[in-house]
Amino acid sequence: MSKSLEKSYAISLRKSGLSFSQIKEKVDVSKSTLSLWLKDLPLTRKQINDLRSLSPRRIERFRNTMKKKRDLEEGKVFLKTKAELGAFSRRDVLIAGIFLYWGEGMKTAPCTVSLSNSDPDAVKFFVRWLNQLGVSNDRLKVVLHLYKDMDINREVQFWSDYLNIPIDRFRKPYIKDTMLCDITYKSGFGHGTCNVMYLNKELYLYVKSCLKFVHMRA
């Protein structure tokens, strides 16, 4: 591009509201040359404000301010709910687990008490519920559903550590023929789906009876 064309291009970019640094990224001339070309083209107050609003540092400050505001609001609500709920009794945990199983548990496999979920905290509570029902973690079986672009060993280690379940209780993961990076929604937890199972006829019948009682009272 000739100097005259570069100058015309730089002037048009300046009139559109770009800063010197933004123009220099598009027009390969020295800073002094650019200053000479644009000395009579100051930005308007609105253009300056628009540039400031797009500043990465300004955006980051805004994000941090909003995060602090959200944390403060959530903290107040948490203190309120903590005071209202109080400590959970064994009965509370039992009932909460029944409702979790009612919504998320597998009910079609005979003699199997199983839950599959992508939320690590939901799965962790399910394991705690099983512990209260007398099931130790080394008697559970775990199968992960992961995407093909995930680090399989790292995800197995994550779930093992988070749930405190020995790695030898993990079966071969099911690998989906899709990639995590291709998912359009961003509200997931990023560790695939974890299926925790306990094969035991006696517990299966007990949980089934609990669900029947809940259905009758609902």
ZABA-662941 format. One record per atom (N, C-alpha, C): x, y, z; chain; atom name; residue number from 1. Coordinates in Angstrom, 3 decimals. Example, Ala and Ser with C-alpha at 12.3 -4.5 7.8 and 13.67 -1.06 7.14 Angstrom:
      east     north        up  fido  drentor  bagu
    13.190    -5.690     7.800     A        N     1
    12.300    -4.500     7.800     A       CA     1
    13.200    -3.300     7.800     A        C     1
    12.850    -2.250     7.080     A        N     2
    13.670    -1.060     7.140     A       CA     2
    12.900     0.030     7.870     A        C     2
***
This chain:
      east     north        up  fido  drentor  bagu
     0.852    -1.192     0.000     A        N     1
     0.000     0.000     0.000     A       CA     1
     0.887     1.241     0.000     A        C     1
     0.578     2.195    -0.882     A        N     2
     1.370     3.413    -0.973     A       CA     2
     1.134     4.292     0.253     A        C     2
     2.072     5.267     0.466     A        N     3
     1.967     6.155     1.623     A       CA     3
     0.659     6.960     1.609     A        C     3
     0.263     7.403     0.408     A        N     4
    -0.960     8.206     0.319     A       CA     4
    -2.187     7.382     0.710     A        C     4
    -2.185     6.109     0.264     A        N     5
    -3.304     5.234     0.622     A       CA     5
    -3.280     4.901     2.109     A        C     5
    -2.060     4.690     2.637     A        N     6
    -1.931     4.405     4.067     A       CA     6
    -2.433     5.591     4.896     A        C     6
    -2.087     6.803     4.435     A        N     7
    -2.522     8.005     5.141     A       CA     7
    -4.043     8.130     5.109     A        C     7
    -4.634     7.909     3.944     A        N     8
    -6.094     7.996     3.813     A       CA     8
    -6.780     6.948     4.697     A        C     8
    -6.189     5.764     4.720     A        N     9
    -6.756     4.685     5.534     A       CA     9
    -6.671     5.029     7.017     A        C     9
    -5.502     5.565     7.437     A        N    10
    -5.311     5.950     8.836     A       CA    10
    -6.300     7.036     9.246     A        C    10
    -6.512     8.009     8.365     A        N    11
    -7.445     9.102     8.652     A       CA    11
    -8.871     8.568     8.794     A        C    11
    -9.249     7.643     7.931     A        N    12
   -10.602     7.084     7.999     A       CA    12
   -10.801     6.286     9.292     A        C    12
    -9.742     5.593     9.703     A        N    13
    -9.825     4.838    10.962     A       CA    13
    -9.945     5.780    12.155     A        C    13
    -9.188     6.893    12.088     A        N    14
    -9.255     7.863    13.180     A       CA    14
   -10.644     8.474    13.275     A        C    14
   -11.227     8.831    12.145     A        N    15
   -12.556     9.422    12.136     A       CA    15
   -13.612     8.447    12.662     A        C    15
   -13.332     7.157    12.527     A        N    16
   -14.278     6.158    13.037     A       CA    16
   -14.153     5.951    14.543     A        C    16
   -13.129     6.612    15.157     A        N    17
   -13.018     6.584    16.611     A       CA    17
   -11.939     5.691    17.174     A        C    17
   -10.994     5.224    16.330     A        N    18
    -9.928     4.349    16.815     A       CA    18
    -8.804     5.151    17.463     A        C    18
    -8.128     4.551    18.418     A        N    19
    -6.990     5.183    19.077     A       CA    19
    -5.741     5.032    18.208     A        C    19
    -4.654     5.735    18.584     A        N    20
    -3.393     5.642    17.838     A       CA    20
    -2.890     4.196    17.817     A        C    20
    -2.931     3.543    18.981     A        N    21
    -2.412     2.169    19.058     A       CA    21
    -3.243     1.218    18.210     A        C    21
    -4.543     1.407    18.165     A        N    22
    -5.401     0.555    17.338     A       CA    22
    -5.117     0.777    15.858     A        C    22
    -4.902     2.043    15.464     A        N    23
    -4.613     2.345    14.062     A       CA    23
    -3.249     1.779    13.669     A        C    23
    -2.276     1.901    14.567     A        N    24
    -0.928     1.419    14.273     A       CA    24
    -0.894    -0.096    14.049     A        C    24
    -1.832    -0.807    14.658     A        N    25
    -1.927    -2.251    14.426     A       CA    25
    -2.366    -2.566    13.005     A        C    25
    -3.043    -1.608    12.369     A        N    26
    -3.581    -1.829    11.027     A       CA    26
    -2.752    -1.140     9.940     A        C    26
    -2.029    -0.080    10.322     A        N    27
    -1.238     0.679     9.351     A       CA    27
     0.234     0.614     9.769     A        C    27
     1.061     0.045     8.934     A        N    28
     2.465    -0.201     9.282     A       CA    28
     3.329     1.026     8.995     A        C    28
     3.210     2.028     9.871     A        N    29
     4.051     3.227     9.782     A       CA    29
     4.561     3.547    11.179     A        C    29
     5.548     4.445    11.248     A        N    30
     6.105     4.818    12.552     A       CA    30
     5.109     5.645    13.349     A        C    30
     5.326     5.702    14.646     A        N    31
     4.454     6.476    15.516     A       CA    31
     4.519     7.971    15.189     A        C    31
     5.718     8.434    14.847     A        N    32
     5.876     9.860    14.516     A       CA    32
     5.119    10.220    13.241     A        C    32
     5.165     9.332    12.237     A        N    33
     4.431     9.568    10.986     A       CA    33
     2.934     9.598    11.243     A        C    33
     2.482     8.651    12.078     A        N    34
     1.064     8.584    12.398     A       CA    34
     0.616     9.847    13.148     A        C    34
     1.447    10.328    14.048     A        N    35
     1.128    11.552    14.794     A       CA    35
     1.011    12.749    13.864     A        C    35
     1.910    12.803    12.865     A        N    36
     1.879    13.896    11.898     A       CA    36
     0.606    13.865    11.079     A        C    36
     0.207    12.682    10.641     A        N    37
    -0.991    12.547     9.821     A       CA    37
    -2.261    12.906    10.588     A        C    37
    -2.276    12.590    11.867     A        N    38
    -3.525    12.684    12.631     A       CA    38
    -3.560    13.835    13.631     A        C    38
    -2.580    14.744    13.543     A        N    39
    -2.471    15.809    14.533     A       CA    39
    -3.694    16.732    14.567     A        C    39
    -4.385    16.845    13.447     A        N    40
    -5.553    17.718    13.387     A       CA    40
    -6.867    16.955    13.538     A        C    40
    -6.771    15.711    14.033     A        N    41
    -7.969    14.871    14.158     A       CA    41
    -8.102    14.325    15.589     A        C    41
    -8.316    15.205    16.550     A        N    42
    -8.507    14.716    17.925     A       CA    42
    -9.833    13.969    18.044     A        C    42
    -9.886    13.053    18.984     A        N    43
   -11.120    12.299    19.218     A       CA    43
   -12.115    13.163    19.983     A        C    43
   -13.384    12.924    19.731     A        N    44
   -14.423    13.617    20.492     A       CA    44
   -14.512    13.013    21.885     A        C    44
   -15.172    13.717    22.786     A        N    45
   -15.340    13.206    24.154     A       CA    45
   -16.070    11.874    24.155     A        C    45
   -17.071    11.736    23.291     A        N    46
   -17.813    10.468    23.212     A       CA    46
   -16.905     9.334    22.745     A        C    46
   -16.056     9.609    21.740     A        N    47
   -15.150     8.570    21.247     A       CA    47
   -14.150     8.163    22.318     A        C    47
   -13.664     9.130    23.095     A        N    48
   -12.734     8.826    24.184     A       CA    48
   -13.419     7.957    25.240     A        C    48
   -14.655     8.295    25.585     A        N    49
   -15.401     7.508    26.576     A       CA    49
   -15.668     6.098    26.077     A        C    49
   -15.961     5.998    24.771     A        N    50
   -16.195     4.671    24.190     A       CA    50
   -14.929     3.825    24.270     A        C    50
   -13.764     4.430    23.967     A        N    51
   -12.500     3.697    24.046     A       CA    51
   -12.205     3.255    25.478     A        C    51
   -12.474     4.134    26.424     A        N    52
   -12.222     3.796    27.834     A       CA    52
   -13.119     2.657    28.292     A        C    52
   -14.351     2.654    27.795     A        N    53
   -15.283     1.598    28.204     A       CA    53
   -14.860     0.238    27.677     A        C    53
   -14.055     0.242    26.583     A        N    54
   -13.567    -1.008    26.001     A       CA    54
   -12.194    -1.404    26.528     A        C    54
   -11.622    -0.617    27.423     A        N    55
   -10.296    -0.906    27.970     A       CA    55
   -10.321    -2.210    28.754     A        C    55
    -9.395    -3.145    28.472     A        N    56
    -9.348    -4.419    29.215     A       CA    56
    -9.244    -4.214    30.717     A        C    56
    -8.425    -3.209    31.126     A        N    57
    -8.271    -2.953    32.554     A       CA    57
    -9.584    -2.465    33.163     A        C    57
   -10.293    -1.610    32.441     A        N    58
   -11.572    -1.094    32.924     A       CA    58
   -12.611    -2.210    33.003     A        C    58
   -12.616    -3.064    31.989     A        N    59
   -13.549    -4.199    31.972     A       CA    59
   -13.263    -5.134    33.144     A        C    59
   -11.968    -5.383    33.398     A        N    60
   -11.592    -6.272    34.501     A       CA    60
   -12.004    -5.680    35.844     A        C    60
   -11.824    -4.365    36.013     A        N    61
   -12.251    -3.710    37.251     A       CA    61
   -13.762    -3.832    37.435     A        C    61
   -14.501    -3.669    36.323     A        N    62
   -15.955    -3.787    36.384     A       CA    62
   -16.359    -5.207    36.787     A        C    62
   -15.701    -6.192    36.186     A        N    63
   -16.011    -7.588    36.527     A       CA    63
   -15.724    -7.877    37.995     A        C    63
   -14.596    -7.380    38.491     A        N    64
   -14.243    -7.607    39.893     A       CA    64
   -15.246    -6.933    40.827     A        C    64
   -15.675    -5.717    40.454     A        N    65
   -16.664    -5.003    41.262     A       CA    65
   -17.983    -5.770    41.318     A        C    65
   -18.431    -6.273    40.157     A        N    66
   -19.686    -7.017    40.105     A       CA    66
   -19.570    -8.331    40.863     A        C    66
   -18.390    -8.969    40.787     A        N    67
   -18.189   -10.237    41.515     A       CA    67
   -18.268   -10.007    43.019     A        C    67
   -17.641    -8.933    43.489     A        N    68
   -17.701    -8.616    44.918     A       CA    68
   -19.137    -8.349    45.352     A        C    68
   -19.881    -7.662    44.492     A        N    69
   -21.282    -7.373    44.800     A       CA    69
   -22.092    -8.660    44.877     A        C    69
   -21.876    -9.580    43.901     A        N    70
   -22.599   -10.852    43.921     A       CA    70
   -22.221   -11.682    45.141     A        C    70
   -20.908   -11.708    45.452     A        N    71
   -20.446   -12.477    46.613     A       CA    71
   -21.069   -11.948    47.901     A        C    71
   -21.185   -10.631    48.001     A        N    72
   -21.775   -10.030    49.197     A       CA    72
   -23.253   -10.408    49.315     A        C    72
   -23.980   -10.312    48.201     A        N    73
   -25.401   -10.667    48.208     A       CA    73
   -25.602   -12.139    48.538     A        C    73
   -24.795   -13.003    47.897     A        N    74
   -24.916   -14.438    48.141     A       CA    74
   -24.519   -14.783    49.577     A        C    74
   -23.533   -14.059    50.115     A        N    75
   -23.105   -14.302    51.487     A       CA    75
   -24.215   -14.003    52.481     A        C    75
   -24.948   -12.906    52.262     A        N    76
   -26.055   -12.547    53.141     A       CA    76
   -27.155   -13.609    53.094     A        C    76
   -27.467   -14.063    51.868     A        N    77
   -28.509   -15.089    51.718     A       CA    77
   -28.066   -16.395    52.368     A        C    77
   -26.769   -16.736    52.217     A        N    78
   -26.257   -17.981    52.797     A       CA    78
   -26.366   -17.963    54.320     A        C    78
   -26.029   -16.831    54.935     A        N    79
   -26.134   -16.734    56.391     A       CA    79
   -27.587   -16.908    56.844     A        C    79
   -28.513   -16.358    56.067     A        N    80
   -29.934   -16.495    56.392     A       CA    80
   -30.377   -17.957    56.292     A        C    80
   -30.014   -18.632    55.205     A        N    81
   -30.426   -20.027    55.029     A       CA    81
   -29.729   -20.942    56.045     A        C    81
   -28.481   -20.615    56.373     A        N    82
   -27.757   -21.410    57.360     A       CA    82
   -28.460   -21.359    58.710     A        C    82
   -28.916   -20.153    59.082     A        N    83
   -29.617   -20.000    60.358     A       CA    83
   -30.952   -20.739    60.346     A        C    83
   -31.633   -20.740    59.194     A        N    84
   -32.943   -21.383    59.109     A       CA    84
   -32.843   -22.905    59.046     A        C    84
   -31.849   -23.413    58.314     A        N    85
   -31.719   -24.862    58.144     A       CA    85
   -31.043   -25.528    59.338     A        C    85
   -29.988   -24.888    59.848     A        N    86
   -29.279   -25.474    60.976     A       CA    86
   -28.542   -26.743    60.594     A        C    86
   -28.169   -27.536    61.584     A        N    87
   -27.435   -28.791    61.347     A       CA    87
   -28.394   -29.861    60.837     A        C    87
   -27.919   -30.726    59.952     A        N    88
   -28.721   -31.816    59.408     A       CA    88
   -28.636   -33.034    60.331     A        C    88
   -29.774   -33.570    60.688     A        N    89
   -29.814   -34.820    61.443     A       CA    89
   -29.679   -35.991    60.476     A        C    89
   -29.534   -37.191    61.003     A        N    90
   -29.478   -38.388    60.148     A       CA    90
   -30.778   -38.537    59.357     A        C    90
   -31.879   -38.205    59.982     A        N    91
   -33.164   -38.294    59.287     A       CA    91
   -33.225   -37.291    58.139     A        C    91
   -32.694   -36.084    58.382     A        N    92
   -32.672   -35.068    57.326     A       CA    92
   -31.882   -35.558    56.119     A        C    92
   -30.711   -36.140    56.383     A        N    93
   -29.863   -36.648    55.301     A       CA    93
   -30.570   -37.782    54.568     A        C    93
   -31.229   -38.650    55.323     A        N    94
   -31.947   -39.774    54.717     A       CA    94
   -33.030   -39.269    53.775     A        C    94
   -33.838   -38.312    54.235     A        N    95
   -34.930   -37.794    53.412     A       CA    95
   -34.395   -37.041    52.195     A        C    95
   -33.339   -36.216    52.401     A        N    96
   -32.754   -35.483    51.275     A       CA    96
   -32.222   -36.463    50.226     A        C    96
   -31.591   -37.530    50.684     A        N    97
   -31.068   -38.536    49.752     A       CA    97
   -32.159   -39.243    48.981     A        C    97
   -33.287   -39.495    49.641     A        N    98
   -34.412   -40.149    48.969     A       CA    98
   -34.934   -39.269    47.841     A        C    98
   -35.064   -37.971    48.128     A        N    99
   -35.560   -37.065    47.094     A       CA    99
   -34.540   -36.883    45.973     A        C    99
   -33.248   -36.872    46.319     A        N   100
   -32.208   -36.815    45.280     A       CA   100
   -32.296   -38.049    44.396     A        C   100
   -32.475   -39.210    45.024     A        N   101
   -32.572   -40.453    44.250     A       CA   101
   -33.852   -40.477    43.424     A        C   101
   -34.914   -39.936    43.964     A        N   102
   -36.184   -39.870    43.238     A       CA   102
   -36.003   -39.075    41.944     A        C   102
   -35.264   -37.992    42.023     A        N   103
   -35.086   -37.158    40.840     A       CA   103
   -33.998   -37.617    39.899     A        C   103
   -32.890   -38.125    40.433     A        N   104
   -31.714   -38.386    39.601     A       CA   104
   -31.267   -39.849    39.579     A        C   104
   -31.805   -40.666    40.464     A        N   105
   -31.330   -42.047    40.562     A       CA   105
   -31.854   -42.961    39.461     A        C   105
   -31.108   -44.033    39.227     A        N   106
   -31.537   -45.040    38.250     A       CA   106
   -32.495   -46.003    38.941     A        C   106
   -33.664   -46.204    38.337     A        N   107
   -34.699   -47.014    38.982     A       CA   107
   -35.082   -48.245    38.162     A        C   107
   -34.397   -48.470    37.049     A        N   108
   -34.776   -49.573    36.168     A       CA   108
   -33.882   -50.802    36.326     A        C   108
   -32.651   -50.615    36.836     A        N   109
   -31.736   -51.748    36.982     A       CA   109
   -32.075   -52.512    38.256     A        C   109
   -32.400   -53.788    38.167     A        N   110
   -32.774   -54.553    39.357     A       CA   110
   -31.600   -54.724    40.320     A        C   110
   -31.917   -54.596    41.604     A        N   111
   -30.931   -54.815    42.670     A       CA   111
   -29.751   -53.844    42.603     A        C   111
   -29.945   -52.686    41.988     A        N   112
   -28.871   -51.698    41.855     A       CA   112
   -29.355   -50.333    42.326     A        C   112
   -28.605   -49.753    43.237     A        N   113
   -28.869   -48.386    43.674     A       CA   113
   -27.805   -47.516    43.020     A        C   113
   -28.215   -46.645    42.113     A        N   114
   -27.256   -45.929    41.276     A       CA   114
   -27.719   -44.512    40.996     A        C   114
   -26.741   -43.618    40.878     A        N   115
   -27.032   -42.228    40.519     A       CA   115
   -25.987   -41.749    39.529     A        C   115
   -26.456   -41.011    38.529     A        N   116
   -25.569   -40.464    37.510     A       CA   116
   -25.777   -38.970    37.425     A        C   116
   -24.669   -38.198    37.537     A        N   117
   -24.801   -36.743    37.524     A       CA   117
   -23.473   -36.109    37.158     A        C   117
   -23.533   -34.895    36.593     A        N   118
   -22.308   -34.161    36.251     A       CA   118
   -21.877   -33.199    37.354     A        C   118
   -22.745   -32.999    38.356     A        N   119
   -22.441   -32.099    39.468     A       CA   119
   -21.677   -32.877    40.542     A        C   119
   -20.393   -32.577    40.757     A        N   120
   -19.610   -33.321    41.755     A       CA   120
   -20.225   -33.286    43.148     A        C   120
   -20.845   -32.159    43.525     A        N   121
   -21.429   -32.056    44.865     A       CA   121
   -22.659   -32.947    45.017     A        C   121
   -23.450   -33.071    43.952     A        N   122
   -24.616   -33.950    44.001     A       CA   122
   -24.181   -35.405    44.165     A        C   122
   -23.149   -35.795    43.416     A        N   123
   -22.646   -37.174    43.512     A       CA   123
   -22.027   -37.412    44.893     A        C   123
   -21.325   -36.406    45.401     A        N   124
   -20.696   -36.530    46.722     A       CA   124
   -21.745   -36.710    47.809     A        C   124
   -22.859   -35.979    47.712     A        N   125
   -23.926   -36.145    48.694     A       CA   125
   -24.539   -37.544    48.580     A        C   125
   -24.681   -38.041    47.364     A        N   126
   -25.219   -39.390    47.164     A       CA   126
   -24.323   -40.424    47.841     A        C   126
   -23.002   -40.245    47.708     A        N   127
   -22.061   -41.165    48.351     A       CA   127
   -22.195   -41.066    49.868     A        C   127
   -22.331   -39.838    50.380     A        N   128
   -22.535   -39.650    51.824     A       CA   128
   -23.813   -40.344    52.276     A        C   128
   -24.843   -40.252    51.469     A        N   129
   -26.121   -40.907    51.768     A       CA   129
   -25.954   -42.422    51.848     A        C   129
   -25.215   -42.975    50.886     A        N   130
   -24.951   -44.413    50.911     A       CA   130
   -24.130   -44.801    52.141     A        C   130
   -23.168   -43.950    52.501     A        N   131
   -22.377   -44.209    53.709     A       CA   131
   -23.288   -44.307    54.930     A        C   131
   -24.249   -43.402    55.036     A        N   132
   -25.175   -43.420    56.170     A       CA   132
   -26.027   -44.671    56.163     A        C   132
   -26.266   -45.226    54.976     A        N   133
   -27.038   -46.463    54.862     A       CA   133
   -26.174   -47.706    55.053     A        C   133
   -24.905   -47.485    55.416     A        N   134
   -24.031   -48.601    55.752     A       CA   134
   -23.142   -49.105    54.638     A        C   134
   -23.039   -48.341    53.561     A        N   135
   -22.219   -48.765    52.416     A       CA   135
   -20.882   -48.033    52.450     A        C   135
   -19.787   -48.758    52.500     A        N   136
   -18.463   -48.142    52.481     A       CA   136
   -18.042   -47.851    51.040     A        C   136
   -17.170   -46.888    50.861     A        N   137
   -16.777   -46.448    49.519     A       CA   137
   -16.057   -47.519    48.723     A        C   137
   -15.364   -48.433    49.407     A        N   138
   -14.639   -49.473    48.680     A       CA   138
   -15.546   -50.590    48.174     A        C   138
   -16.858   -50.423    48.380     A        N   139
   -17.823   -51.399    47.853     A       CA   139
   -18.626   -50.824    46.690     A        C   139
   -18.310   -49.590    46.340     A        N   140
   -19.025   -48.932    45.238     A       CA   140
   -18.345   -49.227    43.903     A        C   140
   -19.092   -49.010    42.839     A        N   141
   -18.544   -49.124    41.481     A       CA   141
   -18.823   -47.807    40.766     A        C   141
   -17.830   -47.312    40.035     A        N   142
   -17.961   -46.010    39.381     A       CA   142
   -17.644   -46.128    37.892     A        C   142
   -18.500   -45.536    37.079     A        N   143
   -18.262   -45.462    35.628     A       CA   143
   -18.409   -43.993    35.216     A        C   143
   -17.395   -43.467    34.539     A        N   144
   -17.431   -42.086    34.062     A       CA   144
   -17.835   -42.030    32.598     A        C   144
   -18.590   -41.009    32.235     A        N   145
   -18.913   -40.722    30.837     A       CA   145
   -18.154   -39.447    30.483     A        C   145
   -17.168   -39.568    29.603     A        N   146
   -16.285   -38.448    29.289     A       CA   146
   -16.280   -38.159    27.795     A        C   146
   -15.750   -36.981    27.434     A        N   147
   -15.618   -36.609    26.028     A       CA   147
   -14.228   -36.998    25.531     A        C   147
   -14.113   -37.189    24.226     A        N   148
   -12.887   -37.746    23.676     A       CA   148
   -11.699   -36.803    23.743     A        C   148
   -11.931   -35.503    23.974     A        N   149
   -10.807   -34.572    24.081     A       CA   149
   -10.396   -34.321    25.534     A        C   149
   -10.945   -35.087    26.477     A        N   150
   -10.613   -34.912    27.883     A       CA   150
    -9.421   -35.799    28.272     A        C   150
    -8.701   -35.365    29.309     A        N   151
    -7.605   -36.153    29.869     A       CA   151
    -8.222   -37.208    30.787     A        C   151
    -8.296   -38.444    30.293     A        N   152
    -9.030   -39.498    30.999     A       CA   152
    -8.462   -39.758    32.388     A        C   152
    -7.153   -39.918    32.477     A        N   153
    -6.520   -40.220    33.763     A       CA   153
    -6.736   -39.090    34.773     A        C   153
    -6.649   -37.856    34.294     A        N   154
    -6.838   -36.717    35.191     A       CA   154
    -8.259   -36.668    35.720     A        C   154
    -9.261   -36.975    34.868     A        N   155
   -10.651   -36.952    35.311     A       CA   155
   -10.945   -38.084    36.293     A        C   155
   -10.372   -39.253    36.052     A        N   156
   -10.541   -40.358    37.000     A       CA   156
    -9.967   -39.971    38.354     A        C   156
    -8.781   -39.344    38.329     A        N   157
    -8.150   -38.922    39.579     A       CA   157
    -8.991   -37.855    40.283     A        C   157
    -9.555   -36.932    39.498     A        N   158
   -10.399   -35.884    40.094     A       CA   158
   -11.559   -36.497    40.857     A        C   158
   -12.319   -37.386    40.207     A        N   159
   -13.494   -37.978    40.842     A       CA   159
   -13.101   -38.865    42.014     A        C   159
   -11.982   -39.578    41.878     A        N   160
   -11.514   -40.421    42.976     A       CA   160
   -11.192   -39.584    44.215     A        C   160
   -10.482   -38.483    44.007     A        N   161
   -10.119   -37.602    45.119     A       CA   161
   -11.352   -36.915    45.705     A        C   161
   -12.238   -36.430    44.838     A        N   162
   -13.382   -35.645    45.308     A       CA   162
   -14.383   -36.508    46.070     A        C   162
   -14.551   -37.748    45.624     A        N   163
   -15.528   -38.632    46.252     A       CA   163
   -14.908   -39.546    47.302     A        C   163
   -13.567   -39.525    47.370     A        N   164
   -12.847   -40.399    48.295     A       CA   164
   -13.169   -41.878    48.027     A        C   164
   -13.172   -42.220    46.742     A        N   165
   -13.410   -43.598    46.309     A       CA   165
   -12.130   -44.108    45.656     A        C   165
   -11.617   -45.273    46.070     A        N   166
   -10.368   -45.795    45.492     A       CA   166
   -10.451   -45.935    43.979     A        C   166
    -9.342   -45.681    43.300     A        N   167
    -9.320   -45.742    41.839     A       CA   167
    -9.631   -47.152    41.331     A        C   167
    -9.304   -48.164    42.119     A        N   168
    -9.571   -49.526    41.648     A       CA   168
   -11.068   -49.848    41.614     A        C   168
   -11.899   -48.939    42.123     A        N   169
   -13.352   -49.122    42.046     A       CA   169
   -13.926   -48.476    40.786     A        C   169
   -13.061   -47.832    39.990     A        N   170
   -13.497   -47.193    38.748     A       CA   170
   -13.378   -48.186    37.596     A        C   170
   -14.455   -48.350    36.855     A        N   171
   -14.452   -49.215    35.682     A       CA   171
   -14.005   -48.410    34.452     A        C   171
   -13.838   -49.077    33.339     A        N   172
   -13.399   -48.411    32.108     A       CA   172
   -14.400   -47.325    31.729     A        C   172
   -13.936   -46.075    31.548     A        N   173
   -14.867   -44.977    31.233     A       CA   173
   -15.519   -45.169    29.869     A        C   173
   -16.721   -44.634    29.762     A        N   174
   -17.394   -44.573    28.464     A       CA   174
   -16.998   -43.249    27.811     A        C   174
   -16.400   -43.314    26.642     A        N   175
   -15.915   -42.119    25.950     A       CA   175
   -16.890   -41.751    24.839     A        C   175
   -17.490   -40.568    24.962     A        N   176
   -18.428   -40.102    23.951     A       CA   176
   -17.690   -39.708    22.671     A        C   176
   -18.331   -39.902    21.552     A        N   177
   -17.717   -39.562    20.266     A       CA   177
   -17.946   -38.088    19.926     A        C   177
   -17.879   -37.249    20.934     A        N   178
   -17.985   -35.798    20.768     A       CA   178
   -16.929   -35.145    21.640     A        C   178
   -16.726   -33.844    21.439     A        N   179
   -15.671   -33.148    22.166     A       CA   179
   -16.261   -32.121    23.123     A        C   179
   -15.634   -31.994    24.284     A        N   180
   -16.084   -31.036    25.282     A       CA   180
   -16.012   -29.602    24.747     A        C   180
   -14.973   -29.315    23.957     A        N   181
   -14.788   -27.955    23.449     A       CA   181
   -15.867   -27.557    22.440     A        C   181
   -16.616   -28.528    21.920     A        N   182
   -17.663   -28.221    20.945     A       CA   182
   -19.003   -27.917    21.596     A        C   182
   -19.099   -28.093    22.911     A        N   183
   -20.366   -27.833    23.591     A       CA   183
   -20.623   -26.334    23.621     A        C   183
   -21.820   -25.931    23.240     A        N   184
   -22.126   -24.502    23.143     A       CA   184
   -22.497   -23.898    24.489     A        C   184
   -23.166   -24.686    25.362     A        N   185
   -23.523   -24.119    26.666     A       CA   185
   -22.320   -24.225    27.597     A        C   185
   -22.173   -23.257    28.509     A        N   186
   -21.005   -23.199    29.385     A       CA   186
   -21.379   -23.350    30.855     A        C   186
   -22.550   -23.919    31.140     A        N   187
   -22.986   -24.024    32.527     A       CA   187
   -22.648   -25.368    33.153     A        C   187
   -21.934   -26.226    32.427     A        N   188
   -21.576   -27.526    32.961     A       CA   188
   -20.445   -27.433    33.969     A        C   188
   -20.056   -28.582    34.533     A        N   189
   -19.030   -28.607    35.566     A       CA   189
   -17.667   -29.017    35.021     A        C   189
   -17.609   -29.480    33.774     A        N   190
   -16.326   -29.704    33.115     A       CA   190
   -15.608   -30.985    33.454     A        C   190
   -16.269   -31.923    34.119     A        N   191
   -15.603   -33.177    34.482     A       CA   191
   -16.389   -34.401    34.009     A        C   191
   -17.216   -34.208    33.007     A        N   192
   -17.995   -35.325    32.499     A       CA   192
   -19.117   -35.700    33.451     A        C   192
   -19.638   -36.907    33.272     A        N   193
   -20.724   -37.412    34.105     A       CA   193
   -20.237   -38.618    34.898     A        C   193
   -20.580   -38.646    36.184     A        N   194
   -20.134   -39.731    37.065     A       CA   194
   -21.329   -40.586    37.472     A        C   194
   -21.203   -41.880    37.275     A        N   195
   -22.244   -42.831    37.652     A       CA   195
   -21.718   -43.700    38.792     A        C   195
   -22.311   -43.555    39.979     A        N   196
   -21.929   -44.341    41.149     A       CA   196
   -22.982   -45.418    41.373     A        C   196
   -22.535   -46.670    41.508     A        N   197
   -23.462   -47.800    41.634     A       CA   197
   -23.121   -48.664    42.834     A        C   197
   -24.176   -49.226    43.432     A        N   198
   -23.996   -50.229    44.482     A       CA   198
   -24.979   -51.358    44.205     A        C   198
   -24.454   -52.543    43.981     A        N   199
   -25.274   -53.698    43.654     A       CA   199
   -25.560   -54.475    44.933     A        C   199
   -26.815   -54.400    45.378     A        N   200
   -27.205   -55.082    46.605     A       CA   200
   -28.724   -55.162    46.664     A        C   200
   -29.253   -56.359    46.707     A        N   201
   -30.695   -56.547    46.661     A       CA   201
   -31.385   -55.959    47.884     A        C   201
   -30.797   -56.165    49.072     A        N   202
   -31.418   -55.697    50.300     A       CA   202
   -31.555   -54.169    50.315     A        C   202
   -30.494   -53.462    49.939     A        N   203
   -30.550   -52.000    49.913     A       CA   203
   -31.477   -51.516    48.810     A        C   203
   -31.458   -52.203    47.689     A        N   204
   -32.344   -51.844    46.574     A       CA   204
   -33.805   -51.887    47.011     A        C   204
   -34.193   -52.943    47.734     A        N   205
   -35.571   -53.076    48.198     A       CA   205
   -35.904   -52.016    49.247     A        C   205
   -34.910   -51.675    50.077     A        N   206
   -35.130   -50.645    51.090     A       CA   206
   -35.382   -49.287    50.432     A        C   206
   -34.534   -48.926    49.473     A        N   207
   -34.692   -47.639    48.783     A       CA   207
   -36.004   -47.622    47.999     A        C   207
   -36.326   -48.720    47.382     A        N   208
   -37.584   -48.818    46.641     A       CA   208
   -38.773   -48.615    47.576     A        C   208
   -38.684   -49.158    48.787     A        N   209
   -39.742   -48.987    49.776     A       CA   209
   -39.829   -47.527    50.231     A        C   209
   -38.675   -46.876    50.394     A        N   210
   -38.661   -45.460    50.768     A       CA   210
   -39.355   -44.616    49.710     A        C   210
   -39.061   -44.899    48.446     A        N   211
   -39.691   -44.151    47.353     A       CA   211
   -41.202   -44.369    47.337     A        C   211
   -41.607   -45.588    47.612     A        N   212
   -43.043   -45.885    47.640     A       CA   212
   -43.719   -45.092    48.735     A        C   212
   -43.073   -45.000    49.898     A        N   213
   -43.638   -44.240    51.016     A       CA   213
   -43.736   -42.754    50.664     A        C   213
   -42.670   -42.222    50.006     A        N   214
   -42.669   -40.819    49.598     A       CA   214
   -43.796   -40.558    48.608     A        C   214
   -43.985   -41.476    47.650     A        N   215
   -45.043   -41.316    46.666     A       CA   215
   -46.406   -41.255    47.345     A        C   215
   -46.584   -42.053    48.387     A        N   216
   -47.863   -42.100    49.090     A       CA   216
   -48.124   -40.801    49.852     A        C   216
   -47.039   -40.183    50.348     A        N   217
   -47.194   -38.984    51.172     A       CA   217
   -47.154   -37.685    50.357     A        C   217
   -46.680   -37.786    49.123     A        N   218
   -46.508   -36.568    48.300     A       CA   218
   -47.873   -36.003    47.897     A        C   218
***
